Amino acid sequence: MNTDILIVGGGPAGLSFARALAPSGLRITLLERQGTDTLSEPAYDGREIALTHRSIRSLRELGAWQRIGDEHKSPLRSARVLNGGSPLALTFDTGDRPEGELGVLVPNQQIRRALYASIEGQDDLTILSGVSVATARTGNAGAEVTLTDGTVLKSRLLVAADSRFSSLREQLGIGVEINRLGRAMLVCRVDHEREHDHVATESFDVPHTIAMLPLNGRTSSAVITLPQDEAERLAEASDEALSESITAMYRRRLGTMRVAGSRHVYPLATTFSRRFVVPGGALIGDAAVGMHPVTAHGFNLGLQSAVTLASEIRGALRRGEDWAGDAPLQSYEKTHRLASRPIYTATNMIVRLYSDHRPPAQLARHAAIRLGRRLPFLNGAVRSMLLQA
Ligand SMILES: Cc1cc2nc3c(=O)[nH]c(=O)nc-3n(C[C@H](O)[C@H](O)[C@H](O)COP(=O)(O)OP(=O)(O)OC[C@H]3O[C@@H](n4cnc5c(N)ncnc54)[C@H](O)[C@@H]3O)c2cc1C
């Protein structure tokens, strides 16, 4: 074996997993198709990640949270759901819980930078960048991977962290449920006249939905969901035209808005892998579960998957058992499936209800908000999901 564990993909999930295994005495190789500069200084990608308290704890344990400057951390006090121009809103906050805030928004770029800094120089870790996988196969004896430069690597365990459109997943023969939604998200930062009071909003309208994520100062991240071609067209608009469109779509709730950064378009597709493990291989992060961003759980679940798999492996090592064998892999599969399937299903139901623009669906949305306001346990359930996931 050249290495004990080969991780393919140096996104947040791959980086967290590599860090969560240190020190374990296992030789780890992390493979990323982008260059080292992109890993150490990733470009701003428009994603503002709403981190739950659990994720913050995990990032702190991984030594990454401390490396993110306070100026990049924006508290999220509450979240409101709005249906078009209706004055009714469904509000989620921490209630009487001690946390004080629902979570903290941090740019994905800063999380990736901090995670990379936390693994740099890690003992027994080799990082191969600027190279990709050509072919891969796994079995009870381990994995064999041929890279695009012809190098052959052998490992006891192969871990795919290569995004929701994972090519490795396919090579390992793992099927996947894919929902291509034909819609895309346009994200960009905007400055605005009024204070947002650190309240995030998701406003469902026709034909778009628009979310505002509160960043420090009078700045928010605007997240607009539209049919794919319309999102691409809007992304090409001048700063003035885009600012006007966003101000109008958001119904001037925060006054006049001005585009304050680069625009990024993400086509929307959700994915759920039929299995998370095979003999000699495992999927983590978006490669296992690719969530719709509307409930802001993709990163959080991906981090959870990395920490769970690492802890299964460490537990087996401690007990002197086969750390790459069936038992730790199956236990990871079971735990992560239980953690992710309900949130994935609930999120997809919300997406279906809120992307249907026919009048009955609009009425159903209105009724859902009206009913939700009268059901304190709903607020409690969503609050627990937001605070504990
Ligand atoms: C607009 C937007 C907003 C979001 N907001 C939130 C939020 O608020 N909260 C939240 O929890 N989540 C959020 N998410 C989801 C979150 O960004 C993802 O879940 C997370 O980035 C997934 O991390 P990952 O490491 O699994 O995959 P990725 O970030 O996709 O990284 C995969 C890595 O693998 C590399 N790679 C791919 N193929 C290969 C290969 N063949 N060989 C080598 N390397 C390869 C890629 O270059 C990349 O570096 C959001 C997503 C979007 C699009």
The ligand as a Gaussian input file, in Angstrom:
#p B3LYP/6-31G(d) Opt

LIG

0 1
 C      -25.176000      29.080000      -3.035000
 C      -24.904000      28.018000      -1.996000
 C      -25.118000      28.327000      -0.661000
 C      -24.894000      27.354000       0.318000
 N      -25.150000      27.669000       1.617000
 C      -24.992000      26.725000       2.574000
 C      -25.286000      27.016000       3.948000
 O      -25.707000      28.124000       4.317000
 N      -25.110000      26.045000       4.887000
 C      -24.662000      24.798000       4.533000
 O      -24.536000      23.934000       5.424000
 N      -24.366000      24.495000       3.240000
 C      -24.520000      25.417000       2.256000
 N      -24.229000      25.119000       0.957000
 C      -23.720000      23.767000       0.632000
 C      -22.196000      23.648000       0.800000
 O      -21.539000      24.675000       0.093000
 C      -21.754000      22.277000       0.312000
 O      -22.521000      21.293000       0.955000
 C      -20.264000      21.995000       0.610000
 O      -19.444000      22.916000      -0.055000
 C      -19.882000      20.605000       0.154000
 O      -18.533000      20.352000       0.456000
 P      -17.768000      19.116000      -0.196000
 O      -16.368000      19.179000       0.315000
 O      -18.540000      17.877000      -0.008000
 O      -17.808000      19.392000      -1.773000
 P      -17.236000      20.574000      -2.641000
 O      -17.219000      21.855000      -1.894000
 O      -17.997000      20.515000      -3.930000
 O      -15.707000      20.176000      -2.914000
 C      -15.352000      19.087000      -3.741000
 C      -13.860000      19.176000      -4.051000
 O      -13.474000      18.020000      -4.789000
 C      -12.636000      18.394000      -5.872000
 N      -12.799000      17.364000      -6.904000
 C      -13.911000      17.090000      -7.625000
 N      -13.695000      16.051000      -8.445000
 C      -12.401000      15.664000      -8.239000
 C      -11.588000      14.641000      -8.788000
 N      -12.055000      13.797000      -9.720000
 N      -10.306000      14.535000      -8.369000
 C       -9.820000      15.375000      -7.423000
 N      -10.561000      16.358000      -6.853000
 C      -11.826000      16.506000      -7.257000
 C      -13.178000      19.778000      -6.274000
 O      -12.207000      20.517000      -6.994000
 C      -13.503000      20.387000      -4.910000
 O      -12.391000      21.042000      -4.340000
 C      -24.443000      26.055000      -0.045000
 C      -24.217000      25.760000      -1.390000
 C      -24.464000      26.727000      -2.359000
 C      -24.246000      26.388000      -3.803000

